[in-house]
Amino acid sequence: MKKIIYLLLLAIPILSLRAQDDSPSPYLIRMHVLEVEGNIGEFIKANKEYYKPLSKQAVEDGKWAGWAMFRSFSKRNVFVFFHHYNSPEQYAKGGSLWGPNEAKRLGLEAPDSSKWKWKSLSDNELWQVNGAVFDNERSNYFVFNKFKFAYPDKEKFIKNNIAWGELVVKPQLEENKGSNWAVATLVTSGSYSEGESTIANGISFDGYDSLEDILNRRSYKENGGISENPHWQNFRKYIVENDLTDFNSAFSSSIYEHLDSTWD
């Protein structure tokens, strides 16, 4: 009999990851980045009061696994939406999610979209979740870390990050509230030149309880910095011994605030 483990949905609004012990289906997330102009408050309200209920109904109908909304800390008119899929089959067969018939059935009134304008800053990129560590508390902020690696080094990138989750994140869950973490690799829109990726094709998500927590933990400390952390030292030793170093470059690191999701 199949053993199916459902990880806590509420713990991390970016991801709800289903794992199986035999031939797990790839868990996919579609990442859509928008730049919004006009009444930002009305845009957020429309997503919370109109699109979220439609998204939750789509989950109940099995069309996808969930929806989450984030706002950039540094660029307040930039938003990231994550669409979740339990499998490639669910993604391919999802169909219409926000049609007027569904809204009518749920008694929802369409928002006045003339109050804002938006443009896409991404290609609706599709990512596969390769690993995750969950706290029993929700993360209110996340740092999105993007990387570039050569295609042959994809396995190294995944194994390196999984080691980070197991050796650094997991042992510190009790002392770091809301410290959820995940890693994913790009499934669509790959681009390479002379064996090197020209776009970010790896991403990790570091969860934090608050903005203050991010600033305190990322600030430089003359003594007691990350290099002196025994968990980081264990991680460094492991990746050196297993040849899991020197294969990718950091691309960007950005702070995002969690605004809403179908798990709230």
C-alpha positions in Angstrom: 0.0 0.0 0.0 1.3 3.4 -0.9 2.5 5.5 2.0 1.5 9.1 1.4 2.8 11.9 3.6 1.1 15.3 3.4 3.3 18.0 4.8 1.6 20.9 6.7 -0.2 23.2 4.2 -0.4 26.1 6.7 3.2 26.0 7.6 4.5 27.6 4.3 2.1 29.5 2.0 4.5 29.2 -0.9 4.4 25.5 -1.0 2.3 22.4 -0.1 4.4 19.4 -1.0 3.1 15.9 -1.3 5.7 13.1 -1.1 5.3 9.4 -1.9 7.6 6.5 -1.4 7.2 5.2 -4.9 7.6 7.2 -8.1 6.4 10.6 -6.7 4.9 12.8 -9.3 6.8 16.1 -9.8 5.2 18.9 -7.7 5.1 22.1 -9.8 4.8 25.8 -9.1 4.1 28.5 -11.7 5.7 31.8 -10.8 4.1 34.9 -12.2 5.7 38.3 -11.5 3.5 41.5 -12.0 4.2 45.2 -11.9 1.1 47.1 -10.9 0.3 50.8 -11.4 -2.7 52.7 -10.1 -4.6 51.9 -6.9 -2.5 49.2 -5.3 -4.9 48.8 -2.4 -7.7 48.0 -4.7 -5.6 45.5 -6.6 -4.7 43.7 -3.3 -8.3 43.8 -2.2 -9.5 42.3 -5.5 -7.1 39.4 -5.1 -8.1 38.7 -1.5 -11.8 39.0 -2.0 -12.4 37.8 -5.6 -9.5 35.7 -6.9 -8.7 33.9 -3.7 -12.2 32.4 -3.3 -12.1 31.3 -7.0 -8.7 29.8 -6.4 -9.9 27.9 -3.3 -12.8 26.6 -5.3 -10.3 25.4 -8.0 -8.4 23.5 -5.3 -11.7 21.8 -4.2 -12.4 20.9 -7.9 -9.0 19.4 -8.3 -7.8 21.9 -10.9 -4.7 22.8 -9.0 -3.2 22.5 -5.5 -3.2 26.2 -4.4 -2.5 29.9 -4.9 -0.3 32.4 -3.0 0.4 36.1 -3.3 3.5 38.0 -2.3 4.6 41.6 -2.4 8.2 42.8 -2.9 9.7 44.7 0.0 12.0 46.9 -2.1 9.6 47.5 -5.0 6.1 47.9 -3.5 4.3 47.7 -6.8 5.8 44.4 -7.7 3.9 41.2 -6.8 4.6 37.5 -7.2 1.9 34.9 -7.6 2.5 31.2 -7.1 0.2 28.6 -8.7 0.6 25.1 -7.3 0.1 21.8 -9.0 0.3 18.3 -7.6 1.5 16.8 -10.9 2.2 17.6 -14.5 -1.2 16.0 -15.3 -3.0 18.4 -13.0 -1.2 21.3 -14.7 -2.0 20.1 -18.2 -5.7 19.4 -17.4 -6.4 22.4 -15.1 -8.7 24.2 -17.4 -10.4 27.5 -16.6 -10.0 28.7 -13.0 -11.5 32.1 -12.9 -14.4 32.0 -15.3 -17.5 34.2 -14.8 -19.7 31.1 -14.3 -17.6 30.1 -11.3 -17.8 33.6 -9.9 -21.6 33.6 -10.3 -21.9 30.3 -8.6 -19.9 31.6 -5.6 -21.8 34.8 -5.5 -18.8 36.9 -6.3 -18.9 40.3 -8.0 -16.1 41.1 -10.4 -13.8 43.9 -9.2 -13.4 47.2 -11.1 -10.1 46.4 -12.8 -10.0 49.9 -14.3 -8.6 51.1 -11.0 -5.2 49.6 -11.8 -3.0 48.5 -14.6 -0.5 45.6 -14.6 2.2 44.2 -16.8 3.9 40.9 -16.6 7.6 40.8 -15.7 8.0 37.1 -16.2 7.0 34.3 -18.6 4.8 32.4 -16.2 7.8 30.2 -15.4 7.2 26.7 -14.2 9.4 25.2 -11.5 9.7 21.8 -9.9 10.0 21.6 -6.2 13.0 19.4 -5.3 13.1 19.7 -1.5 11.5 21.4 1.5 11.8 21.7 5.2 8.7 22.9 7.2 8.3 24.6 10.5 5.0 24.4 12.4 4.6 28.2 12.1 3.8 30.2 8.9 6.5 32.3 7.4 5.4 35.9 7.0 8.4 36.9 4.9 10.5 35.1 2.4 13.9 35.7 0.8 13.9 34.4 -2.8 17.4 33.4 -3.9 17.9 32.9 -7.6 20.9 31.0 -9.1 22.3 30.0 -12.4 24.0 26.7 -13.2 25.1 24.7 -16.2 22.6 22.0 -17.2 25.0 19.1 -16.3 25.2 20.5 -12.8 21.5 20.4 -12.0 21.8 17.3 -9.8 24.7 18.9 -7.9 22.6 22.0 -7.3 19.6 20.0 -6.0 21.8 17.8 -3.7 23.7 20.8 -2.4 20.4 22.6 -1.5 18.8 19.5 0.0 21.9 19.1 2.2 21.4 22.8 3.3 17.8 22.1 4.3 18.7 18.9 6.2 21.9 20.0 7.9 21.3 23.8 8.5 17.6 24.6 8.4 16.1 21.6 10.0 18.3 21.5 13.2 17.4 25.1 13.9 13.6 25.0 13.4 12.9 25.3 17.1 15.0 28.4 17.7 14.0 30.1 14.4 10.2 30.6 14.3 8.7 30.4 10.8 11.9 29.1 9.3 10.4 27.3 6.3 12.6 26.5 3.3 12.3 25.0 -0.2 14.3 24.6 -3.3 13.1 24.4 -6.9 14.5 24.1 -10.5 13.2 25.6 -13.7 11.2 23.3 -15.9 10.4 25.7 -18.7 12.1 28.5 -20.7 15.7 27.3 -20.3 18.4 29.3 -22.1 22.1 28.3 -22.4 25.2 29.8 -24.0 28.4 27.7 -24.2 27.0 25.3 -21.5 26.1 28.1 -19.1 22.6 29.2 -18.2 21.7 32.8 -19.3 18.8 33.0 -16.9 18.1 32.0 -13.3 17.3 28.2 -13.4 17.4 27.5 -9.7 15.6 29.1 -6.8 15.4 28.7 -3.0 13.0 30.2 -0.5 14.1 31.1 3.0 11.2 31.8 5.4 11.2 34.2 8.3 8.7 35.2 10.9 9.2 38.9 10.5 11.1 41.6 8.7 13.1 42.3 11.8 14.1 38.6 11.9 15.5 38.9 8.4 17.5 42.0 9.1 18.9 40.7 12.4 19.9 37.3 11.0 21.4 38.7 7.8 23.3 41.6 9.5 27.1 41.2 9.9 28.3 40.1 13.3 32.0 40.2 14.2 31.6 37.2 16.5 29.0 34.5 16.1 28.5 34.8 12.4 27.4 32.0 10.1 30.9 30.7 9.7 31.0 29.9 13.4 27.6 28.2 13.3 28.2 24.4 13.9 25.3 23.5 11.5 26.9 25.5 8.7 30.3 23.9 9.5 28.6 20.4 9.2 27.1 21.5 5.9 30.4 22.8 4.5 32.2 19.6 5.4 29.5 17.5 3.8 29.4 19.3 0.5 33.2 19.4 0.2 33.5 15.7 0.9 30.7 14.9 -1.6 32.0 17.2 -4.4 28.9 19.5 -4.2 30.7 22.8 -4.6 31.7 25.3 -7.3 28.9 24.7 -9.8 26.5 27.7 -9.6 26.5 31.5 -9.2 24.1 33.6 -7.2 21.9 35.6 -9.4 19.7 37.7 -7.1 18.3 37.8 -3.6 15.0 39.6 -2.8 12.7 40.0 0.2 9.0 39.4 -0.2 6.0 39.7 2.2 3.4 37.0 2.2 0.0 38.7 1.7 -2.5 35.8 1.2 -2.9 32.2 0.1 -5.5 29.5 -0.3 -4.2 27.9 2.9 -5.2 30.9 5.0 
